[in-house]
């Protein structure tokens, strides 16, 4: 498969490193309007850089002869404009999260993808972290009985430096609850296997970036929040986010509790624990299992090996050997939950998903 890449920043470089260890993958073209970013890509490519064509935008890259698929890793607010010429060229597309920064743009992409003859895949790496995948398999396999509660925690470092620090403002990212948290909202839908009906979020910008100024403006991105999502089947999900907890030993934790047992996993600890109900006063009986991750996949990126595993699934879909596992519609709904959370925290109210997606959202 001959790949193109649009956007050569941090995530673009991660894709370059993962394509390098993906069997049958060849990166033949890159595009970015910023020379510094192109330099990062060339450094990641090493001696192969001289064989990779360079363009300034997606429209020019889309005309590269012999392309099969294109990875979109450009800034969030550029996604709609970036994918349009790729759709027109009939290419397979893997588009980084979030799908877009507005409901309108996300819906446009989803509708266009539904008519697209080639694969369109929304990149949701967290599904493909091996410890998370093991938890999902356990929940779907009935190990906890009927899922009733799902709790997720990410306690991590602040937003990283980007080209021009575009990620410091909600107008460029859709807001923290879209930019950062769409991964978790996608996981909620995927694990619960039901649709969200209402969202409540309490959050603020309390610590990070308050002393930064850009053309006299102070960044406005939330750095901590609690978000509760009610699903149509009665399941409740919670996301606890803190982006000034750099010292936390475990960055991500997921706990799924059913009527017969609980499953929990943490990253980078990578231990899956099943805790069956034992009754009050009886000895606990936790069952622990370490989930291994390929060492090369771990070394190729900062998402616990998930980018590598996602690329294998994407390639299978392109070759017609597997389904599109994360659709544009999935991307749209993850953005919508994030948008609902942003509205909720600003307006201090519960937001019905029907406000954003129409009455079918609660069906």
C-alpha positions as CSV (number, residue, x, y, z in Angstrom):
1,X,0.0,0.0,0.0
2,X,1.3,3.4,-1.0
3,X,0.6,6.1,1.6
4,X,0.5,9.8,1.6
5,X,0.5,11.9,4.8
6,X,-1.0,15.4,5.3
7,X,0.3,17.0,8.5
8,X,3.9,16.3,9.6
9,X,3.7,17.5,13.3
10,X,3.9,15.2,16.3
11,X,1.1,12.9,15.3
12,X,2.2,12.8,11.7
13,X,5.7,11.7,12.8
14,X,4.1,9.0,14.9
15,X,2.3,7.7,11.8
16,X,5.6,7.7,9.9
17,X,7.3,5.6,12.5
18,X,4.4,3.1,12.6
19,X,4.2,2.8,8.8
20,X,7.9,1.9,8.9
21,X,7.0,-1.2,10.9
22,X,3.8,-2.0,9.1
23,X,4.2,-4.9,6.6
24,X,3.6,-3.8,3.1
25,X,3.3,-0.1,3.8
26,X,5.3,2.5,1.8
27,X,5.1,6.2,2.5
28,X,5.6,7.9,-0.9
29,X,4.3,11.5,-0.3
30,X,4.0,14.0,2.5
31,X,2.4,17.4,2.7
32,X,2.6,20.3,5.1
33,X,2.8,24.1,4.6
34,X,5.3,24.5,7.4
35,X,9.0,23.8,6.6
36,X,9.8,23.0,10.3
37,X,7.2,20.2,10.2
38,X,8.5,18.8,6.9
39,X,11.9,18.8,8.6
40,X,10.6,16.6,11.4
41,X,9.1,14.2,8.8
42,X,12.4,14.0,6.9
43,X,14.3,13.3,10.1
44,X,11.8,10.5,11.0
45,X,12.2,9.0,7.5
46,X,16.0,9.1,7.7
47,X,17.6,7.7,4.5
48,X,14.3,7.1,2.9
49,X,13.4,10.8,2.9
50,X,14.9,11.4,-0.6
51,X,12.4,8.9,-2.0
52,X,9.4,10.7,-0.6
53,X,7.7,13.5,-2.6
54,X,6.9,16.7,-0.7
55,X,3.9,18.9,-1.2
56,X,2.4,22.0,0.5
57,X,-1.2,20.9,0.8
58,X,-3.6,18.0,0.4
59,X,-4.9,19.1,-3.0
60,X,-1.4,18.8,-4.5
61,X,-0.7,15.6,-2.7
62,X,-4.0,14.0,-3.9
63,X,-2.6,14.2,-7.5
64,X,0.5,12.1,-6.6
65,X,0.6,9.2,-9.0
66,X,-0.1,5.8,-7.6
67,X,-1.4,6.7,-4.1
68,X,-3.6,4.2,-2.3
69,X,-4.3,5.8,1.0
70,X,-3.8,9.1,2.8
71,X,-3.4,9.8,6.5
72,X,-4.7,13.1,7.7
73,X,-2.9,14.5,10.7
74,X,-3.2,18.2,10.1
75,X,-4.7,20.5,12.8
76,X,-8.2,19.7,13.8
77,X,-9.8,22.8,12.3
78,X,-8.4,22.0,8.8
79,X,-9.9,18.5,8.5
80,X,-12.9,19.3,6.3
81,X,-10.8,21.3,3.8
82,X,-8.1,18.6,3.9
83,X,-10.3,15.6,3.2
84,X,-12.3,17.2,0.4
85,X,-9.7,16.8,-2.3
86,X,-8.9,13.3,-1.0
87,X,-12.6,12.3,-1.4
88,X,-12.5,13.8,-4.9
89,X,-9.5,11.7,-5.8
90,X,-11.2,8.5,-4.6
91,X,-8.5,7.7,-2.0
92,X,-8.7,5.6,1.1
93,X,-8.5,8.0,4.1
94,X,-7.5,7.6,7.7
95,X,-8.4,10.9,9.5
96,X,-7.0,11.7,12.9
97,X,-9.4,12.6,15.7
98,X,-11.4,14.7,16.3
99,X,-13.1,14.3,13.0
100,X,-13.8,18.1,13.0
101,X,-14.2,21.0,15.4
102,X,-17.8,21.7,14.6
103,X,-20.9,19.6,14.3
104,X,-21.5,21.0,10.8
105,X,-18.1,20.0,9.5
106,X,-18.2,16.6,11.2
107,X,-21.7,16.0,9.7
108,X,-20.4,17.1,6.2
109,X,-17.5,14.6,6.4
110,X,-19.7,11.8,7.6
111,X,-22.3,12.3,4.9
112,X,-19.5,12.5,2.2
113,X,-17.8,9.4,3.6
114,X,-21.1,7.5,3.4
115,X,-21.1,8.1,-0.4
116,X,-17.3,7.4,-0.7
117,X,-16.4,4.2,-2.5
118,X,-13.1,3.9,-0.7
119,X,-12.4,3.4,3.0
120,X,-12.9,6.3,5.4
121,X,-11.6,5.6,8.9
122,X,-11.6,7.9,11.9
123,X,-8.4,7.3,13.9
124,X,-9.4,6.4,17.5
125,X,-6.2,5.0,18.8
126,X,-7.5,4.2,22.3
127,X,-9.6,1.4,21.1
128,X,-6.4,-0.3,19.9
129,X,-4.3,-0.1,23.1
130,X,-3.9,-3.8,23.9
131,X,-4.9,-3.5,27.6
132,X,-8.0,-1.5,26.6
133,X,-8.8,-4.0,23.8
134,X,-8.6,-6.8,26.4
135,X,-11.0,-5.0,28.7
136,X,-13.5,-4.4,25.8
137,X,-13.3,-8.1,24.9
138,X,-14.0,-9.1,28.4
139,X,-17.0,-6.8,28.7
140,X,-18.5,-7.8,25.4
141,X,-17.7,-11.5,26.2
142,X,-19.9,-11.4,29.3
143,X,-17.1,-11.5,32.0
144,X,-18.9,-8.9,34.1
145,X,-22.5,-9.8,33.4
146,X,-24.6,-6.9,32.3
147,X,-22.6,-3.6,32.2
148,X,-24.1,-0.9,34.4
149,X,-21.3,1.6,35.2
150,X,-18.3,2.6,33.2
151,X,-15.7,4.9,34.7
152,X,-12.7,6.4,32.9
153,X,-9.9,8.5,34.3
154,X,-7.1,10.4,32.5
155,X,-4.6,12.2,34.7
156,X,-1.8,13.4,32.6
157,X,0.4,16.3,31.4
158,X,-0.8,19.6,29.8
159,X,-1.4,20.0,26.1
160,X,1.9,19.8,24.2
161,X,3.5,22.4,22.1
162,X,2.3,22.5,18.5
163,X,3.2,24.5,15.5
164,X,2.1,28.0,16.4
165,X,0.5,26.5,19.6
166,X,-2.8,26.3,17.7
167,X,-4.1,23.9,20.3
168,X,-4.3,26.6,23.0
169,X,-7.7,27.9,21.8
170,X,-11.1,26.2,21.6
171,X,-11.8,27.9,18.3
172,X,-9.1,25.7,16.7
173,X,-9.7,22.5,18.6
174,X,-13.4,22.4,19.4
175,X,-12.4,22.7,23.0
176,X,-10.7,20.2,25.3
177,X,-13.8,18.0,25.6
178,X,-13.7,17.5,21.8
179,X,-10.0,17.6,21.1
180,X,-8.8,15.4,24.0
181,X,-11.8,13.6,25.2
182,X,-13.4,12.4,21.9
183,X,-11.2,9.3,22.4
184,X,-13.0,8.5,25.6
185,X,-16.4,9.3,24.4
186,X,-15.8,7.0,21.4
187,X,-14.7,4.3,23.8
188,X,-17.9,4.8,25.9
189,X,-20.1,4.2,22.9
190,X,-18.1,1.3,21.7
191,X,-18.0,-0.5,25.1
192,X,-21.6,0.3,26.1
193,X,-23.0,-0.5,22.7
194,X,-25.8,2.0,23.1
195,X,-26.3,5.6,22.2
196,X,-25.8,8.6,24.6
197,X,-29.0,10.6,25.4
198,X,-27.7,13.3,27.8
199,X,-24.5,14.8,29.0
200,X,-23.5,16.7,32.1
201,X,-20.0,18.2,32.4
202,X,-18.4,20.3,35.2
203,X,-15.0,21.7,34.2
204,X,-12.7,24.7,34.2
205,X,-9.3,26.1,33.2
206,X,-7.6,26.3,36.6
207,X,-3.9,25.8,36.2
208,X,-2.5,25.4,32.6
209,X,-1.5,28.1,30.1
210,X,-2.9,31.0,32.2
211,X,0.4,32.9,31.9
212,X,0.6,32.5,28.1
213,X,-0.4,35.2,25.7
214,X,-0.9,35.0,21.9
215,X,-1.5,38.4,20.2
216,X,-2.7,39.6,23.6
217,X,-5.1,36.6,24.1
218,X,-5.1,34.1,26.9
219,X,-5.7,30.4,26.1
220,X,-9.2,29.3,26.9
221,X,-8.9,25.5,27.0
222,X,-10.3,23.5,29.9
223,X,-7.7,21.6,31.9
224,X,-9.9,19.6,34.3
225,X,-13.4,18.2,34.3
226,X,-15.9,15.5,35.3
227,X,-18.3,14.4,32.6
228,X,-21.3,12.1,33.1
229,X,-23.0,10.5,30.1
230,X,-26.4,8.7,30.3
231,X,-27.0,6.0,27.6
232,X,-30.3,4.9,26.2
233,X,-30.0,1.4,27.7
234,X,-29.6,2.9,31.2
235,X,-25.8,2.5,31.5
236,X,-24.0,5.5,33.0
237,X,-20.4,6.5,32.1
238,X,-18.1,8.9,33.8
239,X,-14.9,10.7,32.6
240,X,-12.5,12.2,35.1
241,X,-9.9,14.4,33.3
242,X,-7.0,16.3,34.8
243,X,-4.3,17.8,32.7
244,X,-2.0,19.0,35.5
245,X,-1.3,15.6,37.0
246,X,2.0,14.8,35.3
247,X,3.3,12.8,38.2
248,X,0.5,10.2,38.2
249,X,1.9,6.7,37.9
250,X,-1.0,5.5,35.8
251,X,-2.2,7.9,33.1
252,X,-5.3,6.2,32.0
253,X,-7.6,4.0,34.0
254,X,-10.9,2.3,32.9
255,X,-13.3,0.4,35.2
256,X,-16.3,-1.5,33.9
257,X,-18.7,-2.8,36.5
258,X,-21.5,-5.2,35.8
259,X,-24.0,-7.1,37.9
260,X,-21.6,-10.1,38.5
261,X,-18.1,-8.7,38.4
262,X,-15.9,-5.7,37.7
263,X,-13.0,-5.3,35.1
264,X,-10.4,-2.7,35.4
265,X,-7.2,-1.8,33.6
266,X,-4.6,1.0,33.8
267,X,-2.0,2.3,31.4
268,X,1.0,2.0,31.3
269,X,0.6,-0.6,34.1
270,X,-1.1,-2.9,31.5
271,X,-2.7,-5.3,34.1
272,X,-6.3,-6.4,33.6
273,X,-8.1,-7.3,36.8
274,X,-11.4,-9.1,37.1
275,X,-13.0,-8.8,40.5
276,X,-16.1,-11.1,40.9
277,X,-18.7,-10.2,43.5
278,X,-18.1,-12.2,46.6
279,X,-20.7,-11.0,49.1
280,X,-20.1,-8.9,52.1
281,X,-17.4,-10.2,54.5
282,X,-16.1,-12.9,52.2
283,X,-12.5,-13.1,50.9
284,X,-11.8,-11.1,47.7
285,X,-11.0,-13.1,44.6
286,X,-9.3,-10.8,42.1
287,X,-8.0,-12.4,38.9
288,X,-5.1,-10.5,37.4
289,X,-3.6,-10.8,33.9
290,X,-0.8,-8.8,32.3
291,X,-1.5,-7.6,28.8
292,X,1.7,-7.5,26.7
293,X,2.4,-5.0,24.0
294,X,4.8,-5.5,21.1
295,X,8.0,-3.7,22.0
296,X,8.5,-2.2,18.5
297,X,4.9,-0.9,18.6
298,X,5.5,0.7,22.0
299,X,8.7,2.4,20.7
300,X,7.0,3.8,17.6
301,X,4.7,6.2,19.3
302,X,3.2,7.7,22.5
303,X,-0.2,5.8,22.5
304,X,0.9,2.5,24.1
305,X,1.3,0.7,20.8
306,X,-2.2,1.5,19.6
307,X,-1.2,3.4,16.4
308,X,0.6,0.3,15.1
309,X,-2.4,-2.0,15.8
310,X,-4.8,0.5,14.3
311,X,-2.8,0.6,11.1
312,X,-3.0,-3.2,10.8
313,X,-6.8,-3.0,11.0
314,X,-7.0,-0.1,8.5
315,X,-4.8,-1.9,6.0
316,X,-7.0,-5.0,6.3
317,X,-10.1,-2.8,5.5
318,X,-8.3,-1.3,2.5
319,X,-7.4,-4.7,1.2
320,X,-11.0,-5.9,1.7
321,X,-10.0,-8.4,4.4
322,X,-11.9,-6.7,7.2
323,X,-14.5,-4.1,8.1
324,X,-14.1,-0.4,8.7
325,X,-14.0,-0.6,12.4
326,X,-14.2,3.2,13.2
327,X,-16.4,5.0,10.7
328,X,-17.0,8.7,10.0
329,X,-20.3,8.3,11.8
330,X,-18.4,7.2,14.9
331,X,-16.2,10.2,14.6
332,X,-19.3,12.5,14.3
333,X,-20.9,11.1,17.4
334,X,-17.7,11.4,19.4
335,X,-17.4,15.0,18.4
336,X,-21.1,15.5,19.3
337,X,-20.6,14.2,22.8
338,X,-17.6,16.4,23.3
339,X,-19.6,19.4,22.0
340,X,-22.4,18.6,24.4
341,X,-19.8,18.5,27.3
342,X,-18.4,21.9,26.2
343,X,-21.9,23.4,26.2
344,X,-22.7,21.8,29.5
345,X,-19.7,23.1,31.3
346,X,-20.1,26.6,29.9
347,X,-23.9,26.9,30.5
348,X,-24.0,24.8,33.7
349,X,-26.8,22.5,32.5
350,X,-27.6,19.1,31.3
351,X,-27.4,18.8,27.5
352,X,-29.7,16.4,25.6
353,X,-27.9,14.8,22.6
354,X,-31.0,15.5,20.5
355,X,-30.0,19.1,20.7
356,X,-27.0,18.3,18.5
357,X,-27.9,15.3,16.5
358,X,-31.7,15.4,16.3
359,X,-34.3,13.1,17.8
360,X,-32.7,10.0,16.4
361,X,-29.9,10.4,18.9
362,X,-32.0,9.0,21.7
363,X,-33.5,6.2,19.6
